[in-house]
Structure formats: structure tokens, C-alpha cells
Amino acid sequence: MYALPDDFDFLLLSGCYLEVVSFGVAITNLDFARPQTVPGIPPYKVSFCIEGRLTYKVDGVLGCREFSDSYTSAPLLDLLLQDVVSVKAVEGATLEIAFNSGDLIVLEADGESAYEAYSICLDSGEVIVI
């Protein structure tokens, strides 16, 4: 597992909304975008590929995405089209994404693990692996 870069931009989701949530056997993808303001210019996009622990608070209910239980994925769908209000580090490389509704997604980084917890694909093409 890696740490957040020293120059990590916590404003990477500024002005973004959650556009796509997708699931795989041991993966959760969250795709964020800014609204397209000028025709012909593609919108800004950032993708998170989460292979580690993902917890959330949706509609006041705390939960955790369990890969063995598909029903734990359903609450994440309620976050679609919600605007991001902040991204912050909670502990080390653990990130908390807060939405305008008061809901949260927490990408938990395990400093003891030899495996990646999540990766971030920025609009610039840069990939950050945590």
C-alpha cells in the first residue's frame, strides 16, 4: 500500500457530481464529472477504483461494501448525481468524500496491507495508487 502524495490535490472533485457507480467481483468504481459548460469540450472526469474497504453513510445509515453480499452495494446508487462538497484525509491515506446531502463515502487505506486499497485516475491521465 502507498501513501497519498505530498502534493495531493484535495480539490480534485471540486464542482463534481457522482456520475457512475459500477461493481465487480472484488471492485467498486466511482466516476465523478463536472458538468459540461462548453459544447464540444469534454467534461472533467475523475475515477476511483476501490479494491479495499469502502464504508458509507447514506440517508443516515452506516454501511460497508461487502464483496460477498451484493445488497451492501445498493445504497451507493442513492449517491448518483449528488454533488461533492469535500474530499479530506481522515487517517493516513484514508479518504472521505462528502456530498451535498450530508452522505459520505470513506475509502479506507490499510497501512499494513501489501495490496492497493484504491487508485485514482485523474482527468490529466495521471494515476495515483494507494
DRENPAMAR-155168 format. One record per residue (C-alpha): residue in one letter; x, y, z. Coordinates in pm, whole numbers, plus 50000, padded with zeros to 5 digits. Layout:
REM residues N
aXYZ/...
//
This chain:
REM residues 130
m500005000050000/y501165035249923/a500605068850091/l498915099349948/p501405120849756/d502645151349943/d501115173449676/f497755155149668/d495045178749542/f492075176449778/l490135198349534/l490255171649262/l486475166749292/s485635203749326/g482475210849127/c481985173849051/y479005150849094/l478905112849112/e478135102248756/v478585064148757/v478725036749020/s479745002248898/f480544969649072/g482624938849008/v483504907549200/a486074925049420/i485954960849295/t483824992149318/n484185020149062/l483075055749125/d483215080048833/f482895117248900/a482415145248647/r481955182648629/p479025194848422/q479945202448062/t479955240248030/v481015244447667/p479735223047378/g482465202547215/i484765203847517/p484685171047709/p483785174248078/y486405169648350/k486305134148492/v487945115648783/s487575078348852/f488145058949172/c488765021549151/i488315007049501/e489584972349584/g489854977349957/r487334985150228/l484655010650142/t482275023450407/y479445048250365/k476745068050536/v473675071050313/d470375085450439/g471775084650792/v472535047350776/l476125034850811/g477195005950592/c480134987750439/r480504973550089/e480954936050133/f482004918449814/s480194886649922/d476864904949975/s475524923849673/y472854941149883/t475564962050050/s476204978849714/a472654991849667/p472905022449899/l475705036649683/l473215040849398/d471415067349604/l474515089149571/l474245091749192/l474055127749064/q474865141749409/d477405169949424/v480685165449610/v481305191749878/s484665179850011/v487445154049998/k489675150150302/a492195126250452/v490875110250769/e493795088350879/g496875084950666/a495675077050313/t492045070350410/l489855094450213/e486395107550300/i484195121050021/a481285142250145/f478205150449939/n475775179849950/s473135156750103/g475325150150408/d476085114850285/l479665101550292/i481885075950125/v485075065450303/l487865047950112/e489825030050380/a493545025550331/d495254998150532/g498855007250603/e499604971250700/s498404956150371/a500704948050082/y497814953549841/e496404985249689/a493254998549856/y492215021649571/s493505040149269/i492515073949132/c492565081048759/l492725118548709/d491495137748406/s495125145448318/g495835108348272/e497805105848595/v497075075548813/i497525076549191/v497715042449359/i497075039549733/
//
